[in-house]
Amino acid sequence: MYLKCGFSVAVLAAAFGIYLLPSPIDPEPFMFNKPPPLIGPLTINRKLHQGRRLFYGQLKGPESFTTDNEGNLYTGTVDGKLWQIRDGQLSFITQMGKNVSECGTSDFEPVCGRPHGVRMDRSGHLIVVDSYFGLFKVHPQTGEKTLLVSNEDGTDGIPFRFLNGLEVSSNGTIYFTDSSSKWGRQHHRYEVLETNHLGRLLQYNPMKQTTVTLLDGLYMANGLALSPEEDYILIAETSVCRILRYWLTGSKAGVKEIFVDNMPGYPDNIRISAMGTYRVGVSTTRFPGLFLPFLDIIAPYPALKRFIVKVTPLSLYNILLRKHGLFLEISDLGEILDSFHDPDGSVTWAISDVFEHQGKLYLGNTDLPFLVVLSQ
């Protein structure tokens, strides 16, 4: 009896002690709608099982892709490196930060760098946003880097903390996102759990060498895609599972509106297809799993989020998330037209980018040790 009583007191004391500990996050409540049913264009299939893994063990987290006029591919990885893929061969271009043996581990990302969005400009240079260092122009052959805007300088008096998405217009204007003015990429899970709205859409003018904020107050601003006419740009708000449209020209210039809401997962990069549709990589699905939709369930309860973060190491959150590969095809009206699934994650999951190139789709990911190619 006394043992049971003593154990109960100890448990209560431990719980109270944890309650009194400060939490690293200051979350806001958010109420998700019920995830869309997996019917019609969202019906689960195995289309991604036709994909092939390339460069296994050589590329970790090829986040995004671009190509040059000769058909060579370019991507960046979690170890801070930029790569060229030419005739099926992988070639190192440059290191965004310091090249040390620990590169590729979370602790050393701020040292080594983490290139996210990668695009090619009109002059044949790579435009790269590195989450930790800033916006760069990189010579694809020599690897020479030119810093356009540093994270430290930021814009409007606010440093960049988590540069992420990127798009370059036909006239050379650069659009990019800062996912958070609070959390860096190392702590992106805190950013998702906190459900704050500290992200921004930014514009860099290469002629004037100036940066302006087009939109602020965004929920984890992530991937970008310009429309074919470049009259609007799409912005993924990853932490709230939706995509916004921001009008750049015309009678609606400066207007922000919801393009796709209540998505079946957390959107990452957005890429336009040859057909004028948009393909969206989904980093994590909201499908049922061990405790899923885990993030939906805890979203309205800030106190619960604070407690979970205090008792759960960041590395354990992946246990609660299902390894289900998914990307979506969306019309220019914001309608989901099709979905491509890997329901058991046997080929890929955590899809970050879907890049169409020479009749194939190249699928990026956030931290897996390969890329996947899918024939159309």
VEXRO-441188 format. One record per residue (C-alpha): residue in one letter; x, y, z. Coordinates in pm, 1 decimal. Layout:
BEGIN
{residu = A, px = X, py = Y, pz = Z}
...
% end
This chain:
BEGIN
{residu = M, px = 0.0, py = 0.0, pz = 0.0}
{residu = Y, px = 274.9, py = 240.4, pz = 100.6}
{residu = L, px = 475.6, py = 144.6, pz = -208.3}
{residu = K, px = 179.9, py = 222.8, pz = -435.2}
{residu = C, px = 121.0, py = 552.7, pz = -260.6}
{residu = G, px = 488.5, py = 643.7, pz = -284.2}
{residu = F, px = 496.5, py = 556.5, pz = -654.5}
{residu = S, px = 188.5, py = 772.1, pz = -722.4}
{residu = V, px = 342.2, py = 1066.6, pz = -537.6}
{residu = A, px = 666.0, py = 1025.7, pz = -735.4}
{residu = V, px = 475.7, py = 1019.6, pz = -1066.0}
{residu = L, px = 277.9, py = 1328.8, pz = -970.7}
{residu = A, px = 592.7, py = 1507.3, pz = -860.6}
{residu = A, px = 767.7, py = 1418.7, pz = -1186.6}
{residu = A, px = 468.7, py = 1536.0, pz = -1392.2}
{residu = F, px = 452.3, py = 1860.7, pz = -1198.0}
{residu = G, px = 825.8, py = 1910.3, pz = -1244.5}
{residu = I, px = 792.2, py = 1862.9, pz = -1619.6}
{residu = Y, px = 497.8, py = 2103.8, pz = -1623.0}
{residu = L, px = 714.1, py = 2371.1, pz = -1458.8}
{residu = L, px = 997.5, py = 2328.5, pz = -1709.0}
{residu = P, px = 1007.7, py = 2597.5, pz = -1979.2}
{residu = S, px = 906.1, py = 2479.4, pz = -2324.6}
{residu = P, px = 1116.3, py = 2571.2, pz = -2628.1}
{residu = I, px = 802.2, py = 2643.8, pz = -2830.9}
{residu = D, px = 521.7, py = 2893.5, pz = -2788.9}
{residu = P, px = 248.4, py = 2732.8, pz = -3002.1}
{residu = E, px = -73.3, py = 2883.9, pz = -3128.5}
{residu = P, px = -395.3, py = 2684.3, pz = -3157.0}
{residu = F, px = -500.2, py = 2577.8, pz = -3505.4}
{residu = M, px = -804.4, py = 2375.9, pz = -3607.0}
{residu = F, px = -764.2, py = 2149.0, pz = -3909.4}
{residu = N, px = -1063.1, py = 2031.8, pz = -4106.7}
{residu = K, px = -1107.2, py = 1657.3, pz = -4141.1}
{residu = P, px = -861.0, py = 1530.6, pz = -4406.2}
{residu = P, px = -1017.0, py = 1476.8, pz = -4750.2}
{residu = P, px = -1138.3, py = 1121.8, pz = -4820.1}
{residu = L, px = -906.2, py = 900.2, pz = -5022.4}
{residu = I, px = -1148.2, py = 860.1, pz = -5312.1}
{residu = G, px = -1160.2, py = 976.6, pz = -5672.8}
{residu = P, px = -828.1, py = 1139.1, pz = -5769.3}
{residu = L, px = -693.5, py = 1072.5, pz = -5417.3}
{residu = T, px = -757.8, py = 697.1, pz = -5423.9}
{residu = I, px = -451.2, py = 513.9, pz = -5294.4}
{residu = N, px = -251.1, py = 347.2, pz = -5572.1}
{residu = R, px = 100.1, py = 215.5, pz = -5629.1}
{residu = K, px = 211.4, py = 436.1, pz = -5916.4}
{residu = L, px = 535.1, py = 527.8, pz = -5742.8}
{residu = H, px = 636.3, py = 161.2, pz = -5730.0}
{residu = Q, px = 741.0, py = 208.4, pz = -6092.9}
{residu = G, px = 1014.0, py = 446.2, pz = -5980.5}
{residu = R, px = 1385.9, py = 366.3, pz = -5963.7}
{residu = R, px = 1630.4, py = 479.1, pz = -5698.9}
{residu = L, px = 1944.2, py = 648.7, pz = -5829.1}
{residu = F, px = 2277.3, py = 733.5, pz = -5659.3}
{residu = Y, px = 2192.5, py = 538.3, pz = -5345.0}
{residu = G, px = 2429.7, py = 640.4, pz = -5065.8}
{residu = Q, px = 2575.8, py = 924.1, pz = -5274.5}
{residu = L, px = 2299.0, py = 1183.8, pz = -5247.0}
{residu = K, px = 2131.3, py = 1249.3, pz = -4912.9}
{residu = G, px = 1818.1, py = 1461.2, pz = -4932.8}
{residu = P, px = 1828.0, py = 1593.5, pz = -5291.9}
{residu = E, px = 1574.2, py = 1865.4, pz = -5213.8}
{residu = S, px = 1510.3, py = 2035.5, pz = -5547.1}
{residu = F, px = 1618.8, py = 2021.1, pz = -5911.6}
{residu = T, px = 1690.1, py = 2241.1, pz = -6209.8}
{residu = T, px = 1843.3, py = 2192.8, pz = -6554.3}
{residu = D, px = 2054.9, py = 2383.5, pz = -6803.2}
{residu = N, px = 2027.5, py = 2420.0, pz = -7181.2}
{residu = E, px = 2237.8, py = 2108.6, pz = -7233.2}
{residu = G, px = 2003.4, py = 1891.6, pz = -7027.7}
{residu = N, px = 2228.5, py = 1855.8, pz = -6722.3}
{residu = L, px = 2052.4, py = 1830.9, pz = -6386.0}
{residu = Y, px = 2148.4, py = 2010.9, pz = -6063.8}
{residu = T, px = 2050.9, py = 1950.4, pz = -5701.7}
{residu = G, px = 2159.4, py = 2025.5, pz = -5344.9}
{residu = T, px = 2183.9, py = 1790.0, pz = -5046.9}
{residu = V, px = 2173.9, py = 1797.7, pz = -4665.7}
{residu = D, px = 2552.7, py = 1794.4, pz = -4638.0}
{residu = G, px = 2565.1, py = 2142.6, pz = -4792.5}
{residu = K, px = 2682.8, py = 2028.2, pz = -5135.7}
{residu = L, px = 2568.0, py = 2118.3, pz = -5486.5}
{residu = W, px = 2579.6, py = 1850.4, pz = -5755.6}
{residu = Q, px = 2555.6, py = 1814.7, pz = -6131.8}
{residu = I, px = 2411.1, py = 1503.0, pz = -6294.5}
{residu = R, px = 2548.9, py = 1467.3, pz = -6649.1}
{residu = D, px = 2501.6, py = 1158.4, pz = -6867.0}
{residu = G, px = 2407.4, py = 957.9, pz = -6560.0}
{residu = Q, px = 2721.2, py = 1062.1, pz = -6372.7}
{residu = L, px = 2732.7, py = 1260.1, pz = -6049.6}
{residu = S, px = 2978.1, py = 1550.8, pz = -6020.1}
{residu = F, px = 3045.2, py = 1773.2, pz = -5719.0}
{residu = I, px = 3014.0, py = 2149.0, pz = -5786.0}
{residu = T, px = 3070.8, py = 2328.0, pz = -5456.4}
{residu = Q, px = 3013.3, py = 2332.3, pz = -5081.5}
{residu = M, px = 2779.4, py = 2605.5, pz = -4959.5}
{residu = G, px = 2955.2, py = 2630.1, pz = -4621.0}
{residu = K, px = 3257.4, py = 2453.2, pz = -4475.6}
{residu = N, px = 3339.4, py = 2105.5, pz = -4604.7}
{residu = V, px = 3412.6, py = 1901.2, pz = -4291.3}
{residu = S, px = 3375.7, py = 1531.6, pz = -4218.4}
{residu = E, px = 3067.7, py = 1588.2, pz = -4001.0}
{residu = C, px = 2867.4, py = 1738.6, pz = -4289.9}
{residu = G, px = 2539.2, py = 1556.8, pz = -4334.6}
{residu = T, px = 2455.6, py = 1552.8, pz = -3963.7}
{residu = S, px = 2195.0, py = 1785.3, pz = -3815.8}
{residu = D, px = 2433.3, py = 1945.2, pz = -3568.7}
{residu = F, px = 2666.7, py = 2060.2, pz = -3844.6}
{residu = E, px = 2408.7, py = 2197.4, pz = -4088.3}
{residu = P, px = 2476.8, py = 2558.8, pz = -3978.5}
{residu = V, px = 2845.3, py = 2497.4, pz = -4054.3}
{residu = C, px = 2814.7, py = 2303.6, pz = -4380.4}
{residu = G, px = 2501.3, py = 2470.5, pz = -4521.1}
{residu = R, px = 2179.1, py = 2331.8, pz = -4662.0}
{residu = P, px = 2087.0, py = 2430.8, pz = -5020.3}
{residu = H, px = 1710.9, py = 2413.8, pz = -5071.4}
{residu = G, px = 1566.3, py = 2580.2, pz = -5381.6}
{residu = V, px = 1785.9, py = 2554.2, pz = -5693.4}
{residu = R, px = 1709.3, py = 2729.4, pz = -6025.7}
{residu = M, px = 1894.2, py = 2835.8, pz = -6340.6}
{residu = D, px = 1890.4, py = 3202.0, pz = -6444.5}
{residu = R, px = 1911.7, py = 3353.7, pz = -6794.7}
{residu = S, px = 2290.1, py = 3385.5, pz = -6777.8}
{residu = G, px = 2339.4, py = 3013.9, pz = -6710.7}
{residu = H, px = 2420.7, py = 3056.1, pz = -6342.0}
{residu = L, px = 2261.5, py = 2858.1, pz = -6062.9}
{residu = I, px = 2048.2, py = 3056.8, pz = -5820.1}
{residu = V, px = 2047.8, py = 2885.8, pz = -5480.9}
{residu = V, px = 1885.3, py = 2957.4, pz = -5146.7}
{residu = D, px = 2083.6, py = 2811.0, pz = -4861.4}
{residu = S, px = 1881.6, py = 2784.4, pz = -4541.0}
{residu = Y, px = 2168.1, py = 2906.4, pz = -4324.3}
{residu = F, px = 2370.5, py = 3144.9, pz = -4538.7}
{residu = G, px = 2145.8, py = 3327.2, pz = -4786.3}
{residu = L, px = 2066.6, py = 3375.8, pz = -5154.7}
{residu = F, px = 2352.8, py = 3290.1, pz = -5393.9}
{residu = K, px = 2452.4, py = 3289.7, pz = -5757.9}
{residu = V, px = 2679.0, py = 2992.6, pz = -5838.9}
{residu = H, px = 2880.6, py = 2920.0, pz = -6153.2}
{residu = P, px = 2780.6, py = 2563.2, pz = -6247.3}
{residu = Q, px = 3126.3, py = 2469.1, pz = -6382.9}
{residu = T, px = 3369.0, py = 2642.1, pz = -6149.3}
{residu = G, px = 3154.4, py = 2639.4, pz = -5834.1}
{residu = E, px = 3232.4, py = 3006.7, pz = -5773.7}
{residu = K, px = 2974.1, py = 3150.6, pz = -5533.3}
{residu = T, px = 2843.9, py = 3507.9, pz = -5523.4}
{residu = L, px = 2637.8, py = 3601.7, pz = -5218.7}
{residu = L, px = 2340.5, py = 3814.5, pz = -5323.4}
{residu = V, px = 2170.3, py = 3851.8, pz = -4983.8}
{residu = S, px = 2295.3, py = 3707.7, pz = -4654.8}
{residu = N, px = 2079.0, py = 3560.0, pz = -4382.6}
{residu = E, px = 2235.7, py = 3802.8, pz = -4139.6}
{residu = D, px = 2131.0, py = 4106.4, pz = -4345.4}
{residu = G, px = 1782.8, py = 3974.2, pz = -4428.4}
{residu = T, px = 1539.9, py = 4247.7, pz = -4524.4}
{residu = D, px = 1322.9, py = 4508.0, pz = -4352.4}
{residu = G, px = 1543.8, py = 4477.3, pz = -4045.5}
{residu = I, px = 1458.7, py = 4107.3, pz = -3999.7}
{residu = P, px = 1734.5, py = 3846.2, pz = -4056.6}
{residu = F, px = 1653.9, py = 3532.3, pz = -4253.8}
{residu = R, px = 1635.5, py = 3214.9, pz = -4044.9}
{residu = F, px = 1508.6, py = 2941.9, pz = -4277.2}
{residu = L, px = 1540.0, py = 3015.9, pz = -4650.7}
{residu = N, px = 1352.8, py = 2750.0, pz = -4842.1}
{residu = G, px = 1155.5, py = 2793.1, pz = -5167.2}
{residu = L, px = 1279.3, py = 2958.9, pz = -5486.1}
{residu = E, px = 1153.6, py = 3070.1, pz = -5826.2}
{residu = V, px = 1311.8, py = 3283.1, pz = -6101.0}
{residu = S, px = 1099.4, py = 3473.0, pz = -6352.9}
{residu = S, px = 1175.8, py = 3513.2, pz = -6723.7}
{residu = N, px = 1306.6, py = 3866.2, pz = -6661.8}
{residu = G, px = 1544.5, py = 3746.7, pz = -6389.9}
{residu = T, px = 1343.5, py = 3853.4, pz = -6084.5}
{residu = I, px = 1403.8, py = 3611.8, pz = -5797.0}
{residu = Y, px = 1127.0, py = 3506.8, pz = -5559.8}
{residu = F, px = 1213.6, py = 3312.7, pz = -5245.5}
{residu = T, px = 1067.8, py = 3221.2, pz = -4907.0}
{residu = D, px = 1188.0, py = 3247.9, pz = -4551.3}
{residu = S, px = 990.4, py = 2977.9, pz = -4372.2}
{residu = S, px = 1033.4, py = 3137.1, pz = -4030.7}
{residu = S, px = 1189.7, py = 3439.2, pz = -3867.8}
{residu = K, px = 1219.1, py = 3232.2, pz = -3547.8}
{residu = W, px = 1322.5, py = 2873.8, pz = -3620.9}
{residu = G, px = 1608.5, py = 2756.0, pz = -3841.5}
{residu = R, px = 1595.5, py = 2445.4, pz = -4057.8}
{residu = Q, px = 1750.4, py = 2234.7, pz = -3780.5}
{residu = H, px = 1430.9, py = 2289.0, pz = -3582.3}
{residu = H, px = 1175.2, py = 2269.9, pz = -3861.7}
{residu = R, px = 967.7, py = 2029.2, pz = -3651.2}
{residu = Y, px = 929.8, py = 2301.3, pz = -3389.4}
{residu = E, px = 812.4, py = 2531.9, pz = -3666.2}
{residu = V, px = 542.7, py = 2282.1, pz = -3769.5}
{residu = L, px = 434.4, py = 2209.6, pz = -3410.9}
{residu = E, px = 418.9, py = 2575.9, pz = -3317.8}
{residu = T, px = 191.1, py = 2657.5, pz = -3614.8}
{residu = N, px = 305.3, py = 3016.9, pz = -3604.3}
{residu = H, px = 280.3, py = 3258.3, pz = -3896.7}
{residu = L, px = 627.6, py = 3404.7, pz = -3918.7}
{residu = G, px = 707.7, py = 3314.6, pz = -4279.9}
{residu = R, px = 762.4, py = 3555.7, pz = -4569.7}
{residu = L, px = 754.4, py = 3573.1, pz = -4949.1}
{residu = L, px = 1047.7, py = 3783.2, pz = -5070.8}
{residu = Q, px = 1153.2, py = 3934.3, pz = -5401.9}
{residu = Y, px = 1508.5, py = 4012.0, pz = -5514.2}
{residu = N, px = 1574.6, py = 4253.2, pz = -5801.9}
{residu = P, px = 1911.5, py = 4156.7, pz = -5957.4}
{residu = M, px = 1945.1, py = 4487.2, pz = -6143.5}
{residu = K, px = 1891.5, py = 4704.5, pz = -5836.3}
{residu = Q, px = 2032.8, py = 4440.8, pz = -5598.1}
{residu = T, px = 1745.7, py = 4504.7, pz = -5358.6}
{residu = T, px = 1516.2, py = 4275.1, pz = -5161.6}
{residu = V, px = 1157.8, py = 4350.9, pz = -5061.0}
{residu = T, px = 893.3, py = 4161.5, pz = -4864.9}
{residu = L, px = 586.0, py = 4084.2, pz = -5074.6}
{residu = L, px = 396.2, py = 3890.6, pz = -4808.3}
{residu = D, px = 447.0, py = 3826.7, pz = -4439.5}
{residu = G, px = 244.4, py = 3644.8, pz = -4174.6}
{residu = L, px = 269.8, py = 3314.0, pz = -4366.0}
{residu = Y, px = 251.9, py = 2967.7, pz = -4208.9}
{residu = M, px = 589.3, py = 2804.9, pz = -4285.7}
{residu = A, px = 623.3, py = 2952.5, pz = -4634.6}
{residu = N, px = 786.5, py = 2687.8, pz = -4850.8}
{residu = G, px = 780.4, py = 2595.2, pz = -5221.8}
{residu = L, px = 697.8, py = 2840.1, pz = -5500.8}
{residu = A, px = 576.2, py = 2821.0, pz = -5860.0}
{residu = L, px = 507.7, py = 3097.4, pz = -6109.0}
{residu = S, px = 210.9, py = 3059.8, pz = -6342.2}
{residu = P, px = 289.5, py = 3016.2, pz = -6715.9}
{residu = E, px = 203.3, py = 3384.2, pz = -6773.8}
{residu = E, px = 384.3, py = 3484.5, pz = -6453.3}
{residu = D, px = 80.2, py = 3683.0, pz = -6344.0}
{residu = Y, px = 66.6, py = 3500.6, pz = -6009.3}
{residu = I, px = 284.9, py = 3289.4, pz = -5785.7}
{residu = L, px = 184.1, py = 2990.8, pz = -5571.9}
{residu = I, px = 319.9, py = 2954.0, pz = -5218.3}
{residu = A, px = 304.7, py = 2634.8, pz = -5011.0}
{residu = E, px = 210.8, py = 2697.6, pz = -4647.0}
{residu = T, px = 345.5, py = 2369.1, pz = -4522.6}
{residu = S, px = 243.2, py = 2370.5, pz = -4156.5}
{residu = V, px = -128.6, py = 2425.9, pz = -4232.9}
{residu = C, px = -152.9, py = 2200.4, pz = -4540.4}
{residu = R, px = -252.1, py = 2456.8, pz = -4799.4}
{residu = I, px = -129.2, py = 2654.0, pz = -5099.4}
{residu = L, px = -181.1, py = 3026.6, pz = -5149.6}
{residu = R, px = -195.6, py = 3226.5, pz = -5471.0}
{residu = Y, px = -50.0, py = 3577.2, pz = -5478.1}
{residu = W, px = -128.4, py = 3791.7, pz = -5781.3}
{residu = L, px = 170.0, py = 3980.2, pz = -5923.8}
{residu = T, px = 6.9, py = 4165.5, pz = -6214.2}
{residu = G, px = -334.5, py = 4261.5, pz = -6347.3}
{residu = S, px = -640.0, py = 4394.6, pz = -6170.1}
{residu = K, px = -581.1, py = 4163.4, pz = -5871.7}
{residu = A, px = -213.2, py = 4252.1, pz = -5824.0}
{residu = G, px = -123.1, py = 4236.2, pz = -5455.5}
{residu = V, px = -417.5, py = 4009.5, pz = -5366.8}
{residu = K, px = -358.0, py = 3691.8, pz = -5165.5}
{residu = E, px = -608.2, py = 3405.9, pz = -5179.6}
{residu = I, px = -628.4, py = 3038.0, pz = -5092.7}
{residu = F, px = -555.9, py = 2819.8, pz = -5396.9}
{residu = V, px = -581.9, py = 2471.7, pz = -5237.0}
{residu = D, px = -695.7, py = 2411.1, pz = -4880.9}
{residu = N, px = -713.2, py = 2108.2, pz = -4650.9}
{residu = M, px = -461.3, py = 1904.8, pz = -4848.4}
{residu = P, px = -405.9, py = 1535.1, pz = -4767.7}
{residu = G, px = -54.9, py = 1612.5, pz = -4648.4}
{residu = Y, px = 207.1, py = 1879.3, pz = -4592.9}
{residu = P, px = 306.5, py = 2041.5, pz = -4925.2}
{residu = D, px = 668.9, py = 2111.3, pz = -5010.8}
{residu = N, px = 789.7, py = 2225.5, pz = -5354.1}
{residu = I, px = 550.6, py = 2312.7, pz = -5636.7}
{residu = R, px = 653.4, py = 2260.5, pz = -6000.0}
{residu = I, px = 467.4, py = 2335.3, pz = -6320.4}
{residu = S, px = 432.4, py = 2053.1, pz = -6573.9}
{residu = A, px = 451.1, py = 2060.0, pz = -6953.4}
{residu = M, px = 70.6, py = 2041.8, pz = -6951.6}
{residu = G, px = 32.9, py = 2354.5, pz = -6738.7}
{residu = T, px = -69.2, py = 2164.5, pz = -6426.3}
{residu = Y, px = 114.3, py = 2183.8, pz = -6094.1}
{residu = R, px = 288.4, py = 1894.0, pz = -5924.9}
{residu = V, px = 327.4, py = 1917.0, pz = -5547.8}
{residu = G, px = 557.5, py = 1704.7, pz = -5336.4}
{residu = V, px = 409.0, py = 1597.3, pz = -5001.9}
{residu = S, px = 659.7, py = 1567.8, pz = -4719.2}
{residu = T, px = 424.9, py = 1396.9, pz = -4471.6}
{residu = T, px = 73.9, py = 1261.6, pz = -4521.2}
{residu = R, px = -226.3, py = 1304.6, pz = -4293.7}
{residu = F, px = -337.2, py = 944.0, pz = -4347.4}
{residu = P, px = -411.8, py = 710.8, pz = -4053.7}
{residu = G, px = -105.4, py = 549.2, pz = -3898.9}
{residu = L, px = 19.5, py = 459.0, pz = -3551.9}
{residu = F, px = -117.8, py = 778.1, pz = -3391.2}
{residu = L, px = -216.4, py = 968.4, pz = -3702.4}
{residu = P, px = -325.9, py = 1218.6, pz = -3798.3}
{residu = F, px = -106.5, py = 1304.0, pz = -3498.9}
{residu = L, px = -43.1, py = 1666.8, pz = -3592.2}
{residu = D, px = -411.6, py = 1726.3, pz = -3665.5}
{residu = I, px = -508.0, py = 1590.0, pz = -3325.5}
{residu = I, px = -273.7, py = 1806.3, pz = -3120.5}
{residu = A, px = -304.5, py = 2123.2, pz = -3333.9}
{residu = P, px = -580.0, py = 2292.8, pz = -3122.4}
{residu = Y, px = -400.3, py = 2234.5, pz = -2790.0}
{residu = P, px = -97.6, py = 2458.1, pz = -2720.0}
{residu = A, px = -48.3, py = 2320.8, pz = -2367.4}
{residu = L, px = -31.9, py = 1964.5, pz = -2499.4}
{residu = K, px = 221.4, py = 2067.9, pz = -2762.7}
{residu = R, px = 440.1, py = 2233.9, pz = -2500.3}
{residu = F, px = 431.6, py = 1918.3, pz = -2287.0}
{residu = I, px = 509.5, py = 1687.0, pz = -2580.3}
{residu = V, px = 810.1, py = 1893.5, pz = -2682.5}
{residu = K, px = 945.1, py = 1891.3, pz = -2325.8}
{residu = V, px = 937.8, py = 1510.2, pz = -2298.6}
{residu = T, px = 1004.0, py = 1398.7, pz = -2657.7}
{residu = P, px = 1338.6, py = 1437.6, pz = -2840.5}
{residu = L, px = 1302.3, py = 1578.3, pz = -3191.8}
{residu = S, px = 1451.3, py = 1261.1, pz = -3336.5}
{residu = L, px = 1153.0, py = 1054.9, pz = -3215.9}
{residu = Y, px = 880.8, py = 1245.6, pz = -3401.1}
{residu = N, px = 938.6, py = 1043.2, pz = -3716.4}
{residu = I, px = 804.3, py = 735.7, pz = -3534.7}
{residu = L, px = 461.1, py = 900.0, pz = -3530.9}
{residu = L, px = 467.4, py = 982.6, pz = -3901.5}
{residu = R, px = 377.4, py = 730.3, pz = -4166.8}
{residu = K, px = 622.8, py = 653.5, pz = -4447.9}
{residu = H, px = 378.1, py = 702.2, pz = -4731.8}
{residu = G, px = 518.1, py = 847.8, pz = -5054.5}
{residu = L, px = 283.4, py = 1095.2, pz = -5223.9}
{residu = F, px = 272.1, py = 1373.6, pz = -5477.3}
{residu = L, px = -28.6, py = 1550.4, pz = -5623.6}
{residu = E, px = -118.1, py = 1691.6, pz = -5963.4}
{residu = I, px = -330.2, py = 2005.7, pz = -5938.5}
{residu = S, px = -507.8, py = 2210.2, pz = -6205.5}
{residu = D, px = -472.9, py = 2584.7, pz = -6260.3}
{residu = L, px = -806.5, py = 2614.0, pz = -6079.2}
{residu = G, px = -671.0, py = 2451.0, pz = -5765.0}
{residu = E, px = -845.7, py = 2115.5, pz = -5818.4}
{residu = I, px = -664.3, py = 1790.9, pz = -5734.9}
{residu = L, px = -654.7, py = 1597.2, pz = -6062.5}
{residu = D, px = -442.3, py = 1296.7, pz = -5969.9}
{residu = S, px = -225.0, py = 1148.4, pz = -5697.7}
{residu = F, px = 80.4, py = 923.0, pz = -5707.9}
{residu = H, px = 130.4, py = 697.4, pz = -5406.6}
{residu = D, px = 383.1, py = 464.8, pz = -5250.3}
{residu = P, px = 164.5, py = 341.5, pz = -4962.4}
{residu = D, px = 433.7, py = 133.8, pz = -4793.1}
{residu = G, px = 729.5, py = 361.6, pz = -4863.3}
{residu = S, px = 913.7, py = 78.3, pz = -5038.9}
{residu = V, px = 1048.6, py = 312.9, pz = -5308.0}
{residu = T, px = 1030.1, py = 660.0, pz = -5152.5}
{residu = W, px = 854.2, py = 892.9, pz = -4911.2}
{residu = A, px = 897.6, py = 1247.8, pz = -4776.2}
{residu = I, px = 877.1, py = 1374.5, pz = -5136.5}
{residu = S, px = 1005.1, py = 1729.5, pz = -5164.0}
{residu = D, px = 1008.7, py = 1798.3, pz = -5539.7}
{residu = V, px = 864.6, py = 1659.3, pz = -5864.4}
{residu = F, px = 1073.7, py = 1786.5, pz = -6154.5}
{residu = E, px = 983.7, py = 1700.9, pz = -6512.6}
{residu = H, px = 1283.8, py = 1649.1, pz = -6741.0}
{residu = Q, px = 1315.9, py = 1472.2, pz = -7077.0}
{residu = G, px = 1002.4, py = 1266.3, pz = -7031.4}
{residu = K, px = 1082.8, py = 1160.3, pz = -6676.4}
{residu = L, px = 991.4, py = 1281.0, pz = -6329.8}
{residu = Y, px = 1272.7, py = 1329.5, pz = -6080.1}
{residu = L, px = 1150.5, py = 1300.9, pz = -5721.5}
{residu = G, px = 1342.7, py = 1478.9, pz = -5450.0}
{residu = N, px = 1317.6, py = 1414.1, pz = -5077.4}
{residu = T, px = 1404.8, py = 1580.0, pz = -4749.6}
{residu = D, px = 1674.9, py = 1346.1, pz = -4614.0}
{residu = L, px = 1673.9, py = 1002.4, pz = -4781.9}
{residu = P, px = 2003.1, py = 876.4, pz = -4935.4}
{residu = F, px = 1888.8, py = 867.5, pz = -5300.4}
{residu = L, px = 1671.8, py = 1030.9, pz = -5563.3}
{residu = V, px = 1394.0, py = 855.5, pz = -5753.4}
{residu = V, px = 1321.6, py = 874.1, pz = -6126.1}
{residu = L, px = 979.3, py = 785.0, pz = -6264.7}
{residu = S, px = 904.2, py = 737.1, pz = -6634.6}
{residu = Q, px = 589.9, py = 916.0, pz = -6753.4}
% end
